[in-house]
Amino acid sequence: MTDPEVPAYSTAERDRRWNLARTFMAREGLDALLVFGEHEDAGPAPFAYDTWFTNGRAGTTVVFPRDGHPVSLFPMEMFAKDHLETARRGDAVWFPPRHVRASRDSRAIAATLGELGLAGGTVGVVGLEPAPPWHPEGIVPYGLWSSVLERFPGTEFRPVGMALARLMMPLSDEETAVVRRSARIGDAMARAMVGAAAAGVPESEVYAAGMAAGYARGTTPAAMHFWSGPDPLASGLPPWSYRPQAPRTLRDGDVISAEVFSNVAGRHTQHQVTISIGEPHPDLRRAAGVARAVYDACLRALRPGRTFGEAVDAMREPLEAADGWEFGPAIHALNPMIALSGFPSYAAEHLPGAGAYPPEARHPTLCGDMELAPGMTFALEPNFVCGRHLAYLGGTVIVGEDEPVELNPYTARILQAAGTPRP
């Protein structure tokens, strides 16, 4: 079941990335980059910029001098053992042992900065700026950062994560091949879920079928968002994954609303899965029609030279002309996730009981000024609610040289599983 032609990164890809980083440092007047990475089990939308430099296990901190070899700081000794075994097997290792360190606490960071002669210099930091959706004020711990600043009072530390991320977004041909494989695996996960879904089946079995399809194809997908019911209006991990309760048993007429996260070698695709158990409710069909119109409008707008904000404006036209409401963002960037379409907050107006919660403000578009370029990847996930029926459709799209490359048309529609036809 594994892919017979699994793409890999060459030394040329490593050099492309490192040269891009060095060119960026020269342009910005930086002596080095200090790159923080999030724990490897962070789940969907991880902050894993470290892996772009290392082609290795997530959860490290990278110090990259403008002149010289970068250094990777490991969080624990287990990483060194895995690194050694990887090298023994002949797999690609971008950092030899002399350029790794055993810890990434403040003392180790300070020692590495001192070793590389960066005291009194200018260091660009990746990890201090807001990182949607989970880190509104960055990921760097206060205690660690306070200690680093205290040890290097004459060094200028400048947040550069967002600027560097924009340079990373246009993928190389080798990265695009990895994204395509991720997209194929995501489709296989969605198809397995459709095959497992039926009235009388616990929703956990559908969830398991999707995840197993990803594991069997040689990747470890992040835990998917998954809700089911006659008209679920929610998005997130299934409640039985974080509370002691039994999974629901699916019924005829139910809807499964899921977000599948496929991840191959640090390159991500997303797949919006709406599965109807039996014939879809008429309101669900209407909602899906609007969502599909948004999808098509965005495809027409994702062209090189236009801005992300212009694409968002184009897709809003069918939304604003329809009778219903938008549940969440309809498009966001991938690899890395820095751009996000804005959307109004309709919860208090349309959801009974929502008025008891703190009010939500309108969500603005992030990075609307970003110019689209070939190789950028986006999760195109239009959604719309008619009555209480939510249709969430779509998958991953690559900005092409002219027209966008649609990787997952399979999930850009309502999927239907076995059920009893409506009378």
LUMZA-872899 format. One line per 10 residues: number of its first residue (from 1); their letters; for each residue x, y, z of C-alpha. Coordinates in steps of 0.25 Angstrom, whole numbers, plus 2048, in hexadecimal, padded with zeros to 3 digits. Layout:
! LUMZA-872899
NUM	A	X/Y/Z; ...
END
This chain:
! LUMZA-872899
1	MTDPEVPAYS	800/800/800; 80C/809/801; 80F/813/7F6; 81A/80C/7ED; 820/819/7E9; 822/821/7F6; 828/82F/7F3; 835/833/7FB; 83C/840/7FD; 84A/841/7F6
11	TAERDRRWNL	856/848/7FA; 852/853/7F0; 845/855/7F8; 84D/857/805; 856/861/7FE; 84B/869/7F8; 844/86B/805; 851/86F/80C; 855/878/801; 847/87E/802
21	ARTFMAREGL	84A/880/811; 857/886/80F; 852/890/804; 847/894/80D; 851/897/819; 85A/89F/80F; 84E/8A7/80B; 849/8AA/819; 856/8AD/81F; 856/8A0/828
31	DALLVFGEHE	862/899/82D; 85A/88C/831; 84C/886/832; 847/880/83F; 83C/877/83B; 833/871/846; 82A/864/843; 81E/85F/849; 81D/851/850; 81B/846/845
41	DAGPAPFAYD	80E/842/84B; 808/84F/849; 7FC/84B/840; 7F6/853/835; 7FD/85F/830; 80A/85D/838; 815/868/839; 820/860/833; 829/869/82C; 835/862/831
51	TWFTNGRAGT	832/856/828; 834/85F/81C; 842/861/820; 845/853/825; 83D/849/81D; 83C/842/82A; 833/83F/836; 82B/84B/83B; 82D/851/848; 83B/857/847
61	TVVFPRDGHP	841/865/848; 84A/869/83C; 855/874/83D; 859/877/82E; 865/881/82D; 865/889/820; 873/883/81E; 876/875/822; 86E/868/825; 861/869/82C
71	VSLFPMEMFA	85F/862/83A; 853/85A/83F; 850/859/84E; 849/84D/852; 83F/84D/85D; 843/83F/863; 84D/834/861; 843/82B/85A; 845/834/84E; 854/831/84D
81	KDHLETARRG	851/822/84D; 847/824/842; 851/82C/83A; 85C/822/83C; 853/817/837; 84E/81F/82B; 85D/821/827; 860/813/829; 855/80E/820; 85A/818/815
91	DAVWFPPRHV	84E/821/815; 850/830/812; 856/838/81E; 858/847/81B; 85F/84A/829; 86B/841/82C; 86D/83E/83B; 877/849/83D; 86C/853/83A; 862/84E/844
101	RASRDSRAIA	860/851/853; 85A/849/85E; 851/854/863; 849/860/85F; 847/867/86C; 84B/875/86E; 859/871/872; 85B/869/866; 856/874/85D; 85F/87E/864
111	ATLGELGLAG	86B/875/863; 868/873/854; 866/882/851; 874/884/858; 87B/879/851; 877/87F/844; 87B/88D/848; 86D/893/847; 86E/89C/854; 86C/8AA/850
121	GTVGVVGLEP	867/8A6/842; 859/8A6/83C; 851/899/83D; 844/897/836; 83A/88E/83E; 82F/885/839; 825/882/844; 823/890/84B; 818/894/841; 809/890/841
131	APPWHPEGIV	807/883/83B; 7F9/87F/837; 7F1/878/83C; 7F7/873/849; 801/87E/84D; 7FC/88C/84D; 808/891/853; 813/887/84F; 818/87A/854; 825/87E/85B
141	PYGLWSSVLE	824/87C/86B; 825/888/873; 830/882/87D; 839/87E/872; 838/88B/86A; 83A/893/876; 847/88B/879; 84C/88D/86B; 84A/89C/86B; 850/89D/878
151	RFPGTEFRPV	85D/896/873; 85E/89E/866; 85A/8AC/86A; 862/8B2/85E; 85C/8A9/853; 850/8AD/84B; 845/8A2/84A; 83C/8A5/83F; 82F/89E/83C; 82F/899/82D
161	GMALARLMMP	826/88D/82D; 81B/893/824; 825/898/81A; 82D/88B/819; 820/883/818; 81C/88B/80B; 829/886/805; 826/878/808; 818/877/803; 81C/875/7F4
171	LSDEETAVVR	820/867/7F4; 82B/860/7EB; 828/855/7E2; 82D/84B/7EC; 824/851/7F7; 818/851/7ED; 81A/842/7EB; 819/840/7FA; 80C/848/7FB; 806/840/7EF
181	RSARIGDAMA	809/833/7F7; 802/839/804; 7F6/83D/7FC; 7F5/82F/7F6; 7F5/829/804; 7EB/833/809; 7E2/82F/7FE; 7E4/820/802; 7E0/824/810; 7D3/82B/80C
191	RAMVGAAAAG	7CF/81F/803; 7D2/815/80E; 7C9/81E/817; 7BE/81D/80D; 7BF/80E/80C; 7BE/80C/81B; 7B3/816/81D; 7A5/810/81F; 799/810/828; 79C/808/834
201	VPESEVYAAG	7AB/80A/834; 7B2/811/83F; 7B8/81E/83A; 7C5/819/840; 7C6/80E/836; 7C5/819/82B; 7D0/821/831; 7D9/815/833; 7D7/811/824; 7DB/81E/820
211	MAAGYARGTT	7E7/81F/829; 7EB/810/825; 7EB/814/816; 7F5/81F/819; 7FE/816/822; 7FE/80A/818; 803/814/80D; 80F/817/815; 80C/824/81D; 807/828/82A
221	PAAMHFWSGP	7FB/832/828; 7F7/83C/833; 7EB/839/83B; 7DF/83D/832; 7D4/846/836; 7C7/83E/836; 7B9/840/83A; 7AC/838/836; 79D/83A/838; 791/83E/831
231	DPLASGLPPW	796/84C/830; 7A3/84E/837; 7A8/85D/837; 7B5/85B/83E; 7C4/859/839; 7CF/852/842; 7D3/845/847; 7C8/83B/84A; 7C3/83D/859; 7C7/82E/85D
241	SYRPQAPRTL	7D5/831/85A; 7D6/83B/866; 7CA/837/86F; 7C6/829/874; 7BA/827/86C; 7B6/81D/861; 7B7/820/852; 7AA/822/84B; 7A3/818/843; 7A0/81D/835
251	RDGDVISAEV	792/81D/831; 78B/81F/823; 78A/82D/81F; 797/831/828; 7A2/83A/823; 7B1/838/825; 7B8/845/825; 7C7/842/825; 7D5/849/822; 7DF/83F/81E
261	FSNVAGRHTQ	7EE/844/820; 7F8/83C/818; 807/83E/81A; 812/839/812; 820/83D/816; 81C/84A/81C; 813/84E/810; 805/84F/813; 7F7/84E/80C; 7E9/84F/811
271	HQVTISIGEP	7DD/849/80D; 7CF/84E/811; 7C6/841/811; 7B6/842/812; 7B0/834/812; 7A1/832/811; 79C/825/817; 791/823/80C; 78B/82E/804; 78F/83C/808
281	HPDLRRAAGV	785/845/80E; 780/850/805; 786/85B/80D; 794/853/80D; 793/853/7FE; 790/862/7FD; 79C/865/806; 7A5/85C/7FE; 7A0/864/7F1; 7A5/871/7F7
291	ARAVYDACLR	7B2/86B/7FD; 7B5/865/7EF; 7B2/873/7E8; 7BC/879/7F2; 7C6/86E/7EF; 7C5/871/7E0; 7C6/880/7E2; 7D3/87E/7EA; 7D9/875/7DF; 7D7/87F/7D5
301	ALRPGRTFGE	7DD/88A/7DE; 7EA/882/7E2; 7F3/887/7D7; 802/88B/7D8; 803/89A/7DA; 7F6/89D/7E1; 7F6/89E/7F0; 7F0/895/7FA; 7E6/8A0/7FE; 7E1/8A1/7F0
311	AVDAMREPLE	7DE/892/7F0; 7D7/893/7FD; 7CF/89F/7F8; 7CB/896/7EB; 7C6/88B/7F3; 7BE/893/7FD; 7B4/897/7F1; 7AC/88A/7F1; 7AC/88A/800; 7A6/897/802
321	AADGWEFGPA	79C/895/7F7; 796/888/7FE; 78C/886/809; 793/880/814; 7A1/882/81B; 7AF/87F/81B; 7B4/876/826; 7C3/878/825; 7CF/87C/81D; 7CE/878/80E
331	IHALNPMIAL	7DD/878/80A; 7EA/878/811; 7F8/876/80E; 800/869/810; 80F/866/811; 80F/86F/819; 802/874/81E; 803/883/81E; 7F7/888/816; 7E9/887/81A
341	SGFPSYAAEH	7DC/88C/814; 7D3/894/81D; 7C5/892/820; 7BA/898/828; 7B5/893/835; 7A7/88E/834; 7A6/885/840; 79E/88D/849; 794/890/83E; 792/882/839
351	LPGAGAYPPE	795/878/844; 78B/877/850; 793/879/85D; 79F/880/856; 79B/88D/85D; 79F/887/86A; 7AE/887/866; 7B7/892/865; 7B5/899/857; 7BE/896/84C
361	ARHPTLCGDM	7C4/8A2/843; 7C4/8A1/834; 7D0/899/830; 7DA/8A1/827; 7E1/89C/81B; 7F0/899/81E; 7FB/89C/814; 7F1/8A2/80A; 7FC/8A9/803; 804/89D/800
371	ELAPGMTFAL	807/89B/7F1; 803/88D/7EC; 80F/886/7E5; 810/878/7DE; 812/86D/7E8; 80A/873/7F4; 801/869/7FA; 7F3/86C/800; 7E8/865/808; 7DC/869/800
381	EPNFVCGRHL	7D0/865/80A; 7C4/86D/807; 7B8/86B/810; 7AA/870/811; 79E/86D/81B; 78F/86D/816; 786/86B/822; 78E/862/82B; 795/85B/820; 7A4/85D/81E
391	AYLGGTVIVG	7AB/859/811; 7BB/85A/812; 7C1/856/805; 7CF/857/7FE; 7DD/853/7FF; 7EB/858/7FB; 7EE/861/7EF; 7FC/865/7E9; 7FE/872/7E3; 802/86E/7D5
401	EDEPVELNPY	80A/876/7CA; 7FC/87A/7C4; 7F1/872/7CA; 7F0/86C/7D8; 7F3/85D/7DA; 7E7/857/7E1; 7EC/84B/7E8; 7E0/846/7EF; 7D3/847/7E7; 7CE/83B/7ED
411	TARILQAAGT	7CA/842/7FA; 7C5/84F/7F4; 7B7/84A/7F4; 7AE/842/7FE; 7B2/834/7FF; 7A7/829/802; 7A8/81D/80A; 79E/811/80B; 791/814/811; 782/812/80F
421	PRP	77C/81B/803; 772/826/808; 764/823/805
END
